[in-house]
Amino acid sequence: MSHYLFIQSQDPFTETRTHHQFDLIGQLHDAGHQVAVLLVQNGVTPARRGAKSDLFDDLLLWGVTVRADQFALAQREIDHADLKDQIGVADMDLVIDAMLAGHKVIWH
Amino acid sequence: MSDTKTLTFAFMEPPFESERTVTFFRLLDAALDRGAGVRVFAYEGAVALAFARQQPHGNAVHHRDSEEEDHPLTKDWIAALQEKARSKGIGFEWINCGLCVDERGVNDVIEGCGRGGPPDLWRYASEAHNTLTIGTR
């Protein structure tokens, strides 16, 4: 089992390639790996409560750990209370800690 | 010999174009906060991040002069990270891809940023505790 952290900068509403990115994340999760996602930049947009992205929402349903960058949220005036229930807030420390722990960190 | 872990970052985004640049610099800052050494291999447009002749400018539309506009320059962000690393006694290295520099004519870089090539990225990645590559897409 490996640990993966995906830095998700692209959003599903303007980037069709996120379809494959979310597929990959889900497949690694299904395969038994520890997978986490940090949403950054426009990647935070599907995190907003009421935002509809089936592939992204499936990740939440399946129990993939998803965090949103508080800086990106603040830039877009998204409050913590606006986030879907399963999504927490994090900072860049999350990435550095994962790298220092030897996890596979992948930029999307 | 220090037991500081070193992290390598490969980045190709030019300055003043994308939100990725801000995220990238935040990552470098967070790495130094964690006490990690940092090595950057900048290639393609990212070689201009360290260009020494970047200049701030005013904003006539908003009636602000250069000082009021306080336009951020990536060369200053690099210098600030260099200083932060020095103050913490940890490494901060920056190598620009020489071919990419020549293509863009941005040879005049700030002190502390070097010139190299793909073998340096290989060396950085091989010696690092971990490596993150940030693509443009």
Chai-1 contact restraints between the chains, C-beta under 6 A:
chainA,res_idxA,chainB,res_idxB,connection_type,confidence,min_distance_angstrom,max_distance_angstrom,comment,restraint_id
A,V40,B,T23,contact,1.0,0.0,6.0,A-B,restraint_1
A,Q41,B,E19,contact,1.0,0.0,6.0,A-B,restraint_2
A,M92,B,R26,contact,1.0,0.0,6.0,A-B,restraint_3
A,M92,B,L27,contact,1.0,0.0,6.0,A-B,restraint_4
A,M92,B,A30,contact,1.0,0.0,6.0,A-B,restraint_5
A,D93,B,A30,contact,1.0,0.0,6.0,A-B,restraint_6
A,V95,B,L27,contact,1.0,0.0,6.0,A-B,restraint_7
A,I96,B,A30,contact,1.0,0.0,6.0,A-B,restraint_8
A,I96,B,A31,contact,1.0,0.0,6.0,A-B,restraint_9
A,I96,B,R34,contact,1.0,0.0,6.0,A-B,restraint_10
A,M99,B,L7,contact,1.0,0.0,6.0,A-B,restraint_11
A,M99,B,N130,contact,1.0,0.0,6.0,A-B,restraint_12
A,L100,B,K5,contact,1.0,0.0,6.0,A-B,restraint_13
A,V105,B,L132,contact,1.0,0.0,6.0,A-B,restraint_14
A,W107,B,I134,contact,1.0,0.0,6.0,A-B,restraint_15
